[in-house]
Amino acid sequence: MEYNLADLFESVVDVVPGREALVYIDHPGTGAERRLTYAELDAAANRVAHHLIDAGIRPGQHLGLHLYNGVEYLQTVLGCLKARIVPVNVNYRYVEEELVYLYRDADLAALVFDAEFTERVAAALPKTEKLRHLVRVGTPPDGAPQLAAVPFARAEAAASPERGFGARSADDQFIIYTGGTTGMPKGVMWRQEDLFFSGLGGGAPTGEPVGSPEELAERVAAGGEGITFFPTPPLMHGTSTLTAFIGFNFGQRIVIHRKFVPEEVLRTIEKEKVTSVSLVGDAMLRPLIDALSGPMKGTDCSSMFSVSSSGAIMSETVRAQFAALVPNVLLLNNFGSSESGFNGTATDDSGPQKGFRLRVNARTAVVDPVTYEPVKAGEPGRIAQRGHVPLGYYNDPKKTAETFFRRGDERWVLLGDMATVDEEGIVTVLGRGSQCINTGGEKVYPEEVEQALKSHPDVYDALVAGVPDSKWGNHVAAVVQVREGALAPTLDDIQSHCRTRLAGYKIPRQLVIAPEIQRSPSGKADYRWARSVATESAAR
């Protein structure tokens, strides 16, 4: 049996061709939108696949997606999978040096890019010898450099909408570049079959594995429609693209926006009767709360069943604020990564008092990072996952050896998150080992302190970092963004607030008020920035 994502998508198309698959809403205020049925999306992806084949891009070669959200993004991913070309996500915030690194590290042979990135692409192109085919979405701005790029619309119009592709394999790859919170991005290499069962849940809404590729289409044909998934982060982050594929595997509808604008997100939830919203932590949920409390008060969100977060947690305080505005919606803090797919979901009693507690799947364990043996209850270790895991990091055997291992016949991945496990199998995540602050011999994980800080009524957002300290080795520093209209809290205020929630050694000894907390477009923390800001402030 071969579980290939393109084969699985085509099997769904064949049983629900007329069902709406994708709704795209352009810039706020323009009213521009596109709607495609499963048959129309399939034909559009076929056109991309045939264009790439005709351009000489071969199976196994890599194509970069340097794009904002749009039909073209998912259409190109599907086209790549159909032609057995490997799609590679590109962070559109990267500047020339970072783009050169990623283009070269990923060995890109082709690139599909938004026209507004023309200048950056042109600057990076001379240093990326293998990149030979460019497709441009949209019209470049006035004065932009001239590039030998094929307009997307022309490439699409000239290619066949029919399938006519060769046999595919479960071993066909899907690469997700992840920048994480530190270091240069790394390309996580997934076999498509492993990604289907780990990142995409095996295509089964019940959680039961799909017994055969044919069974997926049978389930879609037997089930109905009615679920509308709305991944609000950029598709360039794995969580949003994988959410879209989960929806496709269910034969359901996906809604996407070009960019995250809270008021427009709420208008779309009401208009499209969205049932499931995915986002990344407080950085995306809090602006929705502000909009619902202000200009969008009264928006009908009754269709919503769940709001899920991965990549960053929704804090207890912010979850309570949202629940007061939109009751009866499940708020799910999911735990996973580009390296592991889905691991588990936070328990209801997670929070500053007990920590980030997870009910994990059967393939997840907490292990000793040296021996890889499971730790005893209450002992710290690192989260690991077995079975359907990636092959490693592309072009990086050293990091692959540090992160991926075998135990017996099974492949494992060792994540960067430290955790403990109790007698009942509940995992408490302590935080990223790389961000752990050693202060006076005690270990402090930033996420725990951040949760306590965010429960302060005047704190809008916060990051925590360690700053060198002559007495303690490092001290805990809080970088805080103040809620609009509130007075900036003092260090004494912050310490008093945290003292009832945290052990004394975890309480911040330094407070920096920042105009805005710097995060990635998807809401992930930028700890390098936080450490730099806090260190500079301490030096002054």
N, C-alpha and C positions, 0 to 999 in steps of 0.2 A: 504494500500500500504506500502510495506517495502523497503526502500532504504538502501541496504547493499552493501558495497564496493566490496566484493567478488562476490556477485550475479551480480552486474553491470559489473565488469570486465569480468566475464564468458559470459555475454550476448554480449559484444563486440567481444570476441574471436569467438563466434559462427557465427558472420556475416562477420568477416574479418580474418579467421584463417591463411591465407597465407601471410598476410601483415606483413612487418617487424615492430617489436615492440620495440626492444632494441638493441643498438650497444654499446659495452663496449670496451674501448681502455685502455690497461694496461700501464705499466711503459713507460715513454718517451724513444724512441730509440729502444725498443724491437720489435715493429711492431706487438705485440700480440694483437689480438682482437677477440671478440665473437659477433655473430649476431644471434638473435633469432626472429622467427616469433611469432605472437600472440599465435598460437597453441603450439609452442615449449615452450614459456614462461609459458603458462598455465600448460602444462605437468610437467615442472620443478618445478613449485610451488606446484602441486599436490603431487609430491614426498616428498617435505619437510613436507607438511601437514600430510601425512600418517606416515612419520617417527616420527614426534612429537606425534601423537596420539598413535602409537605403543610404544613409550617411556613412556607413561603414563601422558603426559601433557594434561590437561583437559580444556574444554571451560571456559573462564573467567580467567584462570591463565595467568601469565605474562612471556614473553620471552624478554630478552635483546639482542640488536644488537650492539655488540662491534666490529665494522667493518669499514674498509676503504670502499670507493665506489667500487662496483663490482656487477656483475650479482647476486651473492649470497645475497647481501643486499635486492634488490627488490624482488628476488625470495622468500626469507624468509618472508618478510613482507606479500606478497601475500599468502604464505603458511599458515601463522598465521591467516590471515583473513578467509581463506577457512575453517580452523579447529576451528574457533571461539576462538583462542588464542589471547591475547592482545599483540601487538608488542610495545616494549619500546626502544627508541633510547638511546644510551650510547655515551657520548663524549669521543672519543678515546685519547684525550689529558689528561684525568684525571689520577692522580697518585693514589697510594694505598688507602689513606684515603678517597679521593673523591669517588673512586669506591665502597668502602665499604658502604659509605653513600647511594649512588644511588642504588646499588644492594639491600640493606636492605630496603630503603624507598620505592622502587618499588615492593618489595616482589617478586623478580624474582624467578621463578621455573626452568627456563632454560636459557641458554646463548649460542649464536652463536658468535664466536670471531675469529679474524684473528690471525694466529699462532705467529706473531711477538709480540703480546700482552700477550703471555703465562706467562711470568714472573710476570706481573702485576696481571693477573687473579689468578695465583697461590697464590700470596701474600694476595689477598682480600678474596679468597674462604673460609678459615677457619672461617671467621667472618660473613659469610652469610649462616645461617643454612638452609634456605628454598631453596637455589639454589642446585638442585640435578641432573640436566642433562646438559652436555656440548657437544657442537658440534664445532669442530675446522676446520677453513678454511686454507688450506695450510700446509706446513711442518714447525715445530718449529725450531728455530735456534739451532745450536750446544750448548750443555750445558744448555738448557732450562729445567726447572723443569718438571718432569713427571706428567701428569694429566690424569685422567680417562675420556678422551674426545673422542667422536666418530668423525673420520675424515669425513668432509662434503661429499667428493666424495663417500665414502663408504655408508653413510646414504642415499644419493641420489640414488645410484645404486640399493640398496636393496629394495626400496619402489616403490609402484605402481604409474604409471603416470596417472592413471584414476581418475575421480572425486569421485563419490560415497560418498558424505558427506551429513550430515543431514541438516535440515532446519536452516536458519540463521535469524537474527533479525536486525531491524533498531537500536535496543538498544545495539548491540554489540559495544564494546569500542575500541578506538584507543587512546593511551596515548603518548603525546609529552612532553618530559622533556626539560625544558627551563631554562638556567642559567641566561639569561638576562645580565645585566651589573653589578649587585651586588647580593650578597647572594648565598646560596646553591641552587642547581637546584630544580625546582618544577615540578611535573607531572601534565600536563593539561589533564583532562579526557574529551574526546569527545565521544558523541554518533556518530556512523558512518553516520546516516542520517543528523545530524546537520553539520558534517564536510563536507559532500558532497555539501550541499547548501551554506555553508559559506566559507570554505577554498578552495573548488574545483569548485565554481561557478555554481553548479547545473548541471555540465556537458555540459553547453550550450555555444558555442563560441559567440553567439549573446548576451549573458547575460540574455536571457529569461529562466525562470525556466523550468526544465523538468517536464512535466505534469504527468508522470508515469514512473516507472522503465523500462517498455518495450519501452518507447519512446526514451530512450538513444540509444539503439541498432538500432532503426529505423533511427535515425539521422545519426549515423555512417554509416549505410548501404547506405543511400541516398547520403551522402557526399563523397568526394574523399579524397585521401591522398595528401601529399605534404608539411605538416608542420613538421619540425624537431625541437624538443625542446632540449635545451642543458643546463641543470642545472649544473653550474660549481662549486658551493660550495659543501661541504661534505653532503652526504645523511643523516648523523646523525643530521643535522639541519632540522627542519620541512619544511622550505621553499623549499628545494630541493626535498625531498620525495613527498611533495604535488604537486610540479610542474610536477614530473613524473606521478602522478596519473591524473592530468589534461590532460596530453598528452594521457594517456591510455583511459580516458573517451571520448576523441575526436577520438579514433582509429588511432592516429598518432604515429610517431616514436620518441623515446627518445635516446639521446646519452649521455653517461657518461664517465668520466675519473676517473682513480684511485685517482689521486691527481691533484690539480690546478697547471699547469705549463704554463705560458702565451704563449710561443712559440708553445707548443703542442696544446693549445686551438685554436690558429689561424690556425694551419695546419688542424685541424679537421673541423673547420668552412668551410674552402675552400674545403676539400676533400668530406665532407658529405653534403655539400650545406645546412648548418644549417640556419634556418629561425628565431629562437627565442632563445636568450641567456638570462639566468637569473644569477644574481650575487649579491654581497652584497657591494654596495657603492664604494667609491673611492679606497678602499684598494684592490679591485679586478679589477676595470676598469683602474686605472692608470698603472699597469704593462702591460696591453694589449696595452695601448697607447705607452708606452716605446718600446715594441716589434715591434709595427707597424711603429714606427719612426726610428727603428734601424734594428736589424737583420731580421725582418720579413716584411720589407718595400716591398710593391707591392703585398702582400697577397690578393687574390681575396675574398673579403667579400660581393660581390654583391648579394648573396642569402639572406643576413640578412634583416629582416623586423623590428625587435625590439630587444632592450636590456632593460631588466627590473631589477630594484633593489628593494629589501625589506630587512628590518633589519638595514639598514644604507642608507643614501641618497648619490646620486651622486651629488657632488657640481657643481655649475654653471660653474666654471672655467674648471673643468675636463670634463664636458659634452661638452663644446665648443671645447676643444682639440680633443675629440673623433669625434665630428661631422665634424671637418675639415679634418680628415683622412678618415672617413667612412660616407659620406653624405647620406641623404635620409633614415636614420635609425631612427625609433622612439626611444627616450630615455625616459623611463618611471620610475619615482620614485613612486613606489607603497607603500602604507602604510597599515600595518597590523601587526599581532602578533600571537604567538602560542595560546593566549587566545581569539582572536577575528576572526581569519581568515583574509579575505580581507576587508579593510574599504574604500579605495579610492585611487585616483591617483593625484599626484601634478599637479597644473596648470602650464601653460607655463611661467607665470610671477613669479614663485617661485624663490627666490634667496636672497642674503644678504640684499637687499634693502627692500623687502616686507615680507620676511620670507618664511617658508615652508607652502605653501597654498594648500589645498586639496579640490577636488570635491569628496564628500563622498557619499556612498550609502544611501538609504532611511532608513536603520536600524541603522545608526550611528548618535549620538547626542553629544553635549557638555553639561555636567550637573554639578550642584553643588555637590561636593563630600560628603556633609553631608545630604542634603535633597533629592538628586537625581533628583531634578527638573531642567528642561532646563534653562540655563543661558540666560540673555538678550544679545543682540548683543553688542559685544565689551568687555563683562565681561569675566574674565578668569574662566575656569572650567576644568573638566577632560573629556576626550573622553570616551564615553560609546557606547556599541552596544547591541541591543536587538534581540530576536528571536532565531535563530539558533546559540546558544553560548554553551560553554562547561558546564559540570555539576559541575565543581569545580577542586580543586587541590587534587590529590590522597594523602591520609594519612595526610591531613593538614586542619582540620576543621576551625582553626583560620584564616588562610590566605584566605580560601574559603569564610568565612563570611565577610572578609574585601574587597573582590574583586567582588563577585557575589551577586546579589540581585534580588528581584522580584518587579515589579510594575504592579499591577493588575494580569492578567493571564500570563504576559510575563516574561521570564527570561532575565536578563541583566548582562553584564560584565563591570566592571569599570576599564579602563586601567590606566597605570601610567603616561600617557602623558597629560600635561597641554596644553590647547588650548583656542582660542577665536573663535567665529563664527560671520560673518557679516550678514547684512540684506538679502543678496542673498544666504545665506546658505554655503558660502565658509568658510572652517575651516582653521585657521592658527595655526599650531602646534608650541608651545613655547618650548617644550622639556620635558624630564622626570622630574617629580616633585622631585624625589629622588636625582637628580643631580643638582637641582637648587641652585645657589650660591647667598646667601644673603650678599650683600656688602654695608655697610652704609645704610641699610634699603631698598635698591633697589634689585630687583630680576634679575638675569642674567642666561639665559639658555645656557649651553655650546655649543649646536649645532649651534646657531646663530653666536657665536664668531668663531667657527671652520670654518664655511663657509667663513667668512671674511679672516681668516688666510690662507686658502687654495688658495685664489686668489692672494696671494703674489707670485711672479715669482720664488723665491728661496725656497719656502716651498713645500715639497713633501707630508707630512702628518702632522696632528696635532690633539691633544686632549686638552681639557680645563677642569680645575678643580678648586675648591675653596680651598684656603690655609688659616688657621687661621691667623688673623691680629689684633694686639692690638688696632689699630685705627678704622678699618672698620668692625671688626667682622670676615670678610673673604675678601681676595682680589682675583682677577681673575688671574690665572696662566696659561700660555700657554706652553705645552710640544710639541716641534716641531722636526720633522725629516727633514733635509735639503736635497734638491734635489742634486743628484749626480753631482759633478763638480761645484756646486755653492758655493759661500762664505756664511758662516753662518751669518744670519742677526743679528743685535744688537736689544736690546729692543727698542731703539729709532726708528730704522727702522720699527719694527713691529707696534709700537704705531702710527707712522706717517701714515703707510699704512691703519691701522684700523680706523683712525680718520675720514676719509671721508665716512666710511661705517657703523659706530656704534656710539651710544651715548657715551659720555665720561665715564660714570660709567661702561660700558661694556668692555672698552679697557684693555687688559692685563697689569698688573703692575709687572709681573714677567715673565721671559722667561727662559726656560730650553731647551737646545739642546740635544736631545737623538739620539743615533746611529740608533735606529729603534723604531717606535711606536708599542706598544704591543697590538695585537688584537686577537680575537678568530680565528680559522681556516676559519670561514665564513666571517670575516671582521668586526664583532661587536666590539665596543669600550670596552676597559678594563679600566673603570674609577677608579677602586680601585688602579690599577697600576699607572695611571697618577697622582692621588692625592698623593700617596706615594712618587713618584719621585719628585714632586713639593715641598712637605712638607720637605723632606730631604734636597733638594737644598736650600730652604729658611732657614733652621736651620743652614746649613753650612755658 
